[in-house]
Amino acid sequence: MAGSRKLPSERTIAFAVSIVRSKPPELTIAEYIQLLRQHVAKGRRENALSSAYRHLDRSSYWRAEFERMKAALESVEGENVDLKREVDGLKEKVASAKQGPVKKRKRVDEDVIPVPRSPKKARRDDGGGKKDDALLNLELDLELTGAGDAGNTIMRSFFQVHSLLKSRQTIDPPALAYQLVEAAEVLPRALSEAIASPSSAGQTAETFSSVIVATGRSFRSLVIGFNKLGQVSDGAERRVTYALVQMYEKLLGLFEDTSAAELHGTGQTTVAQDRSLSKKAKQPANPTVKDVSCLNALTKLLCNMLDVLDAKSESHKTLFEGFAYVVLNSLGPKLYAIVFGDQRRQSVADEIANISYLEEFEEGAETVPKPETTAVQIAKLQAPYLIHLLNHMMTAAPAHLGAIISAKTGKPKAANNKGSLKGALTIVAKERLQRTLVSCMFAQEDADENDPFKDCLSMPVSGGPALPMPKLKGRDVKEWFQEEVWQLLGWEILSREA
């Protein structure tokens, strides 16, 4: 019967009203209730083991809300960029229409004999002649019809950068630096999404190739913005340098994901070896080494990024040092795995505990070959591409890090290796690279002042150089602290008589 129904209590009504009032405007009441139900946990907050009660997990709820709002913000920003691109396209059509109608040719009388005239000089086009061609042809260069969602993400992120660079107003350095950093973070994410695309093999290869081309062109736009930022600001340039080196590190880190997927049989199909790689890389001594299309394309992309850098620019030399450190830091663990047969451990104690196979080499014991570890298999798979990238880096190193100058000709001396076209690397620079490789191979991060491997390449910092640590020279920290405080501030007030 209708009269026997139990009416809701005041607490239930208050709870329902609070849900309705706290509902986000973009969600319906049913959607909001469904969202809250996903974060209802068992027990009370003070007694989580109880099964008689339920409570809202606020931590889980606000994490989900953050992700939801972030996705909504990115969606709105994407729509905003698309609308701006559409407005720019309409403005270009209006500007082309205002140039005037095409003049009709006059009818020539048959009785009039035409007299040849001197050709008119072509009018000089003053509109935008000083602008970079890469910026003028932005839409054409990033026409990513086959790049899928990753291409749209790249296009939307770089539109803001190009809008600032093409603007006739004074460039705001913090705004340009922010957009450059944001755009640099997009490229590795877009490539990672293209590699993990669930589409068929043929579509994946085509899409990945389109994203690779877009990434290379986008990096050139990043370098143009980086150069422009260096002309108007020095402080913001450090943050962008750090972001670009981090981008290069993440792109090289895609080697690990691709190699792991290839070993487990979930990677993209391997194809015939690319002719663009060196002979050593495409004809390895080990016949089991096969070419992986993703690793091949990534290697060529990373090599092309090194070629974009200008050796005459000091900021580009800093970028090259960061890129070189990333290459050697990736090469070190792979070389360690090849030499020692396993991956590097976190500490020396772990290394000693891991060397259990030494018992096989005792007198009278038969040596049993160990199966290759996953680290060795990944290193063998990446070996041709890392060697090609290292060879390309060493070819460009003399121009960025210093070349030996001949006393007779005043020009850089020729290198011993045939691949180098820019001279031989100086001994100081070469030893610095060697120290960097050894440090990366054995993870020597905490080097003291007297460490012979201290002078090596390192990852750039975003906020400028680190603060120098004081040299105590055997003194106690408490004693040194008191002396420094009184020396800097003074303590004359204590010497006065009351």
C-alpha positions in Angstrom: 0.0 0.0 0.0 1.1 3.5 -0.7 0.4 4.6 2.9 2.8 2.0 4.3 5.9 3.4 2.5 8.6 4.7 4.8 9.3 8.4 4.3 13.0 9.4 4.2 14.5 10.8 7.3 15.7 14.4 7.7 19.3 13.2 7.5 18.6 11.4 4.2 16.9 14.5 2.8 19.8 16.7 3.9 22.3 14.3 2.3 20.3 14.3 -1.0 20.2 18.1 -1.0 23.9 18.3 -0.3 24.6 16.0 -3.3 22.4 18.1 -5.6 24.0 21.4 -4.5 27.6 20.1 -4.8 27.0 18.6 -8.2 29.3 20.0 -11.0 27.3 22.0 -13.5 28.5 19.8 -16.5 27.2 16.6 -14.9 23.6 15.4 -14.3 22.5 14.2 -10.9 22.6 10.6 -12.0 26.1 10.9 -13.5 27.3 12.6 -10.3 25.8 9.8 -8.1 27.4 7.2 -10.3 30.8 9.0 -10.0 30.5 9.1 -6.2 29.7 5.4 -6.0 33.0 4.6 -7.7 34.9 5.9 -4.6 32.8 4.4 -1.8 35.0 2.3 0.4 34.2 -0.2 3.1 34.4 0.7 6.8 34.8 4.0 8.6 37.7 6.3 8.1 38.9 5.6 11.7 38.1 1.9 11.4 38.7 0.7 7.8 38.4 -3.0 8.7 34.7 -2.7 9.6 32.4 -4.1 7.0 29.2 -2.7 8.5 29.8 0.9 7.2 30.7 2.7 4.1 32.6 5.9 3.6 33.7 8.1 0.7 37.4 7.8 -0.1 38.1 11.5 -0.4 41.7 10.9 -1.6 40.6 8.7 -4.5 37.7 11.0 -5.3 39.8 14.1 -5.6 42.5 12.3 -7.6 39.8 11.2 -10.1 38.4 14.7 -10.1 41.8 16.1 -10.9 42.2 13.8 -13.9 38.7 14.5 -15.1 39.2 18.3 -14.9 42.5 18.0 -16.6 41.0 16.0 -19.4 38.2 18.5 -19.7 40.7 21.4 -19.8 42.8 19.8 -22.5 39.6 19.2 -24.5 38.6 22.8 -24.2 42.1 24.0 -25.1 42.1 21.8 -28.1 38.8 23.2 -29.3 40.1 26.7 -28.7 43.1 26.0 -30.8 41.0 24.5 -33.6 38.8 27.6 -33.6 41.8 29.9 -33.7 43.2 27.9 -36.7 39.8 28.2 -38.4 39.8 32.0 -37.8 43.3 32.4 -39.2 42.3 30.4 -42.3 39.3 32.7 -42.8 41.5 35.8 -42.4 43.8 34.5 -45.1 40.9 34.0 -47.4 39.6 37.5 -46.8 43.1 39.0 -47.3 43.5 37.1 -50.6 40.0 38.3 -51.7 40.8 41.9 -51.0 43.7 41.9 -53.4 41.3 42.9 -56.2 39.6 41.3 -59.1 41.5 40.0 -62.0 41.8 42.6 -64.8 40.4 41.7 -68.1 42.6 41.9 -71.2 41.7 44.7 -73.6 40.7 43.8 -77.1 43.4 44.7 -79.5 42.4 46.4 -82.8 43.5 44.6 -85.9 44.7 47.8 -87.6 47.0 48.7 -84.7 50.6 47.4 -84.9 51.8 46.4 -81.4 55.0 48.1 -80.3 57.2 46.0 -78.0 57.9 47.6 -74.6 60.7 47.1 -72.1 59.7 44.5 -69.5 58.5 45.8 -66.2 60.6 45.2 -63.1 59.0 42.8 -60.7 57.6 44.6 -57.6 59.4 43.8 -54.4 57.3 42.0 -51.9 57.7 43.7 -48.6 55.3 41.5 -46.7 57.1 39.2 -44.3 60.3 38.8 -46.2 62.3 38.6 -43.0 60.3 35.9 -41.4 61.5 32.4 -41.2 60.1 30.1 -43.9 59.5 27.4 -41.3 57.0 29.7 -39.6 55.3 30.9 -42.8 54.7 27.3 -44.0 53.7 26.1 -40.6 50.3 24.7 -41.6 51.8 23.0 -44.6 54.7 21.4 -42.7 52.4 20.1 -40.0 49.6 18.8 -42.2 49.1 15.6 -40.2 46.3 14.0 -42.1 47.7 10.5 -41.5 49.1 11.0 -38.0 45.9 10.4 -36.1 45.3 11.7 -32.6 49.0 12.1 -32.0 49.3 14.4 -34.9 46.4 16.5 -33.7 48.0 16.7 -30.3 51.3 17.9 -31.8 49.5 20.5 -34.0 47.5 21.9 -31.1 50.5 22.3 -28.8 52.7 23.9 -31.4 50.0 26.3 -32.6 50.5 28.4 -29.5 54.3 28.5 -30.1 53.9 29.6 -33.7 51.3 32.2 -32.8 53.7 33.9 -30.4 56.6 33.7 -32.9 54.5 35.1 -35.8 53.0 37.9 -33.7 54.1 41.4 -34.4 53.8 42.4 -30.8 56.7 42.2 -28.3 57.3 38.6 -27.3 56.7 37.8 -23.6 59.7 35.6 -22.6 57.9 33.7 -19.8 54.9 33.0 -22.0 57.1 31.8 -24.9 59.2 29.7 -22.5 56.1 28.1 -21.0 54.7 27.2 -24.4 58.1 25.8 -25.5 58.3 23.6 -22.4 54.7 22.4 -22.9 55.4 21.6 -26.6 58.6 19.7 -25.7 56.6 17.5 -23.4 54.1 16.6 -26.0 56.5 15.1 -28.6 57.6 12.0 -26.6 54.0 11.4 -25.4 52.7 11.6 -29.0 55.3 9.1 -30.3 54.6 6.8 -27.4 50.9 6.8 -28.2 51.7 6.1 -31.9 53.9 3.1 -31.0 51.2 1.7 -28.7 48.5 2.1 -31.3 46.1 -0.9 -31.3 45.4 -0.6 -35.1 46.6 -3.1 -37.6 50.3 -3.4 -38.5 50.1 -1.6 -41.8 48.1 1.3 -40.4 50.4 1.5 -37.4 53.6 1.7 -39.5 52.1 4.4 -41.7 50.8 6.4 -38.7 54.1 6.1 -36.9 56.0 7.3 -40.0 53.7 10.3 -40.2 54.3 11.1 -36.5 58.0 10.8 -36.9 58.0 13.3 -39.8 55.8 15.6 -37.7 58.2 15.3 -34.7 61.2 16.2 -36.8 59.5 19.3 -38.2 58.2 20.2 -34.8 61.7 20.0 -33.3 62.9 22.5 -35.9 60.1 24.9 -34.8 61.2 24.4 -31.2 64.8 25.3 -32.1 63.5 28.5 -33.8 61.6 29.4 -30.7 64.6 28.6 -28.6 66.7 30.9 -30.6 64.1 33.7 -30.4 63.9 33.2 -26.6 67.7 33.5 -26.3 67.5 36.9 -28.0 65.1 38.4 -25.6 65.8 36.6 -22.3 68.7 34.7 -20.7 67.0 33.4 -17.5 64.1 31.6 -19.2 66.5 29.9 -21.7 67.8 27.5 -19.0 64.3 26.0 -18.4 63.8 25.4 -22.1 67.3 23.9 -22.4 66.4 21.5 -19.6 63.0 20.7 -21.2 64.6 20.0 -24.6 67.3 17.6 -23.1 64.5 15.9 -21.1 62.5 15.5 -24.4 65.6 13.9 -26.1 66.0 11.6 -23.1 62.4 10.5 -23.2 62.6 9.9 -27.0 65.6 7.7 -26.5 63.8 6.0 -23.6 61.3 4.8 -26.2 64.0 2.3 -27.2 63.3 0.4 -24.0 59.5 0.1 -24.6 60.0 -0.9 -28.2 62.7 -3.5 -27.3 60.6 -5.0 -24.6 57.6 -5.3 -26.8 59.8 -6.8 -29.6 61.2 -9.5 -27.3 57.8 -10.4 -26.0 56.4 -10.6 -29.6 54.0 -7.7 -29.2 56.0 -5.1 -31.1 55.5 -3.9 -34.7 56.7 -6.1 -37.5 60.3 -6.1 -38.4 61.2 -5.2 -41.9 64.3 -5.3 -44.1 67.1 -3.1 -42.9 67.2 0.5 -43.8 69.8 1.7 -46.3 70.3 4.9 -44.4 72.1 3.2 -41.5 75.8 2.5 -41.6 77.2 -0.7 -42.9 78.2 -1.9 -39.5 74.7 -1.4 -38.3 72.9 -3.0 -41.2 75.2 -5.9 -41.6 76.0 -7.1 -38.1 78.3 -10.0 -37.5 75.6 -11.8 -35.5 73.0 -13.1 -38.0 70.3 -13.1 -35.3 70.3 -9.3 -35.1 67.2 -8.1 -37.0 66.0 -4.7 -37.9 63.1 -3.2 -36.0 61.2 -0.5 -37.9 60.4 1.6 -34.9 64.0 1.6 -33.6 65.2 2.4 -37.1 62.9 5.4 -37.4 63.7 6.6 -33.9 67.4 6.5 -34.6 67.1 8.5 -37.7 65.0 11.1 -35.8 67.5 11.4 -33.0 70.3 11.8 -35.5 68.4 14.5 -37.4 67.9 16.4 -34.2 71.7 16.5 -33.7 72.1 17.9 -37.2 69.6 20.8 -36.5 71.9 22.3 -33.8 74.2 25.1 -34.9 77.8 24.8 -33.7 78.3 28.6 -33.8 75.6 29.1 -31.1 76.7 28.8 -27.5 73.2 27.8 -26.4 73.2 25.1 -29.1 76.5 23.8 -27.7 74.9 23.4 -24.3 72.1 21.5 -26.0 74.5 19.2 -27.7 76.3 18.5 -24.5 73.0 17.5 -22.9 72.1 15.3 -25.9 75.5 13.7 -25.8 75.1 13.0 -22.1 71.7 11.3 -22.8 73.3 9.1 -25.5 76.2 8.0 -23.3 73.9 7.5 -20.3 71.8 5.1 -22.4 74.8 3.5 -23.9 76.5 2.8 -20.5 74.1 0.3 -19.0 73.9 -1.6 -22.4 77.7 -1.8 -22.5 77.7 -3.0 -18.9 75.2 -5.7 -19.7 77.2 -6.9 -22.8 80.5 -7.0 -20.8 79.3 -8.5 -17.5 76.3 -10.5 -18.8 73.6 -8.9 -16.7 72.2 -5.5 -15.8 73.9 -3.1 -13.4 72.8 -3.4 -9.8 72.0 -0.5 -7.4 75.0 -1.0 -5.1 78.3 -2.8 -4.8 76.8 -5.2 -2.2 74.1 -6.2 -4.7 76.8 -6.7 -7.4 78.7 -9.1 -5.1 75.6 -11.0 -4.2 74.7 -11.3 -7.9 78.0 -12.9 -9.0 77.0 -16.4 -8.1 78.3 -17.9 -11.3 82.0 -17.5 -10.1 81.6 -20.9 -8.4 81.5 -22.5 -11.8 85.1 -21.5 -12.5 86.6 -23.3 -9.5 89.2 -26.1 -10.2 87.6 -29.3 -11.4 84.2 -27.6 -12.0 82.6 -27.8 -15.5 81.6 -24.5 -17.0 78.0 -24.4 -17.9 77.0 -21.6 -20.3 74.3 -19.4 -18.7 71.3 -18.3 -20.8 71.3 -14.7 -21.8 69.4 -12.4 -19.5 66.7 -10.0 -20.6 69.2 -7.1 -20.2 71.6 -8.7 -22.6 68.9 -9.5 -25.2 67.7 -5.9 -25.1 71.3 -4.6 -25.4 71.9 -6.9 -28.5 68.6 -5.7 -30.0 69.5 -2.0 -29.5 73.3 -2.3 -30.3 73.2 -1.4 -34.1 71.1 1.7 -33.4 73.0 2.9 -30.4 76.3 2.5 -32.4 74.8 4.4 -35.3 73.7 7.2 -33.0 77.1 7.3 -31.2 78.9 7.4 -34.6 76.7 10.3 -35.7 77.2 12.1 -32.4 81.0 11.7 -32.6 80.9 13.0 -36.1 79.3 16.2 -35.0 81.3 16.5 -31.7 84.4 18.3 -33.0 82.2 21.2 -34.2 80.5 21.6 -30.8 83.1 20.4 -28.2 86.3 21.6 -30.0 88.4 20.3 -32.8 92.2 20.1 -33.1 93.5 23.1 -35.2 96.4 22.5 -37.6 99.3 24.9 -37.0 100.1 25.0 -40.7 96.7 25.5 -42.3 94.8 27.0 -39.3 91.9 24.6 -40.1 90.7 21.6 -38.1 92.8 18.5 -38.6 91.2 15.5 -40.3 89.9 12.8 -38.0 91.1 9.2 -38.1 87.7 7.8 -38.7 86.3 8.2 -42.2 82.9 9.2 -41.1 84.0 12.5 -39.4 83.8 15.5 -41.7 84.4 18.2 -39.2 87.9 17.5 -37.9 89.4 15.5 -35.1 88.1 15.9 -31.6 90.4 17.6 -29.0 92.1 15.3 -26.5 90.4 17.2 -23.6 86.9 16.8 -25.1 87.5 13.2 -26.0 88.7 12.3 -22.5 85.7 14.1 -21.1 83.3 12.0 -23.2 85.2 8.9 -22.1 84.9 9.8 -18.4 81.2 10.4 -19.0 80.7 6.9 -20.5 82.6 5.3 -17.5 80.5 7.3 -15.0 77.3 6.3 -16.8 78.4 2.7 -17.1 79.1 2.3 -13.4 76.7 4.9 -12.1 79.2 7.1 -10.4 77.0 9.9 -9.4 78.4 11.1 -6.0 81.9 12.1 -7.1 84.1 13.8 -4.6 86.5 16.7 -5.3 89.5 14.5 -6.0 87.6 12.0 -8.2 89.4 11.8 -11.6 86.0 11.2 -13.3 84.4 14.3 -11.9 85.0 16.4 -15.0 82.3 14.8 -17.3 79.1 15.8 -19.0 75.9 15.9 -16.9 72.2 16.6 -17.2 71.5 20.4 -17.3 69.5 21.9 -14.5 66.3 23.9 -15.0 66.9 26.5 -12.4 70.5 27.4 -13.1 73.6 25.9 -11.5 73.4 24.3 -8.1 74.7 26.2 -5.0 78.4 25.5 -4.3 79.0 23.6 -1.1 81.4 25.1 1.5 84.8 23.5 2.1 85.1 22.8 5.8 88.6 21.4 5.7 88.1 19.1 8.6 86.2 21.5 10.9 83.0 20.7 12.7 79.8 21.9 11.0 78.6 23.5 14.3 81.8 25.4 14.8 81.9 26.5 11.1 78.2 27.6 11.3 78.7 29.9 14.3 81.8 31.5 12.9 80.1 32.2 9.6 77.0 33.8 11.2 79.0 36.1 13.4 81.4 37.0 10.6 78.6 37.9 8.2 76.3 39.7 10.6 78.8 40.8 13.3 78.6 40.6 17.1 79.7 44.1 18.2 76.5 44.5 20.2 77.7 41.8 22.7 80.9 43.7 23.4 79.1 46.8 24.6 78.6 47.4 28.3 75.1 47.4 29.6 
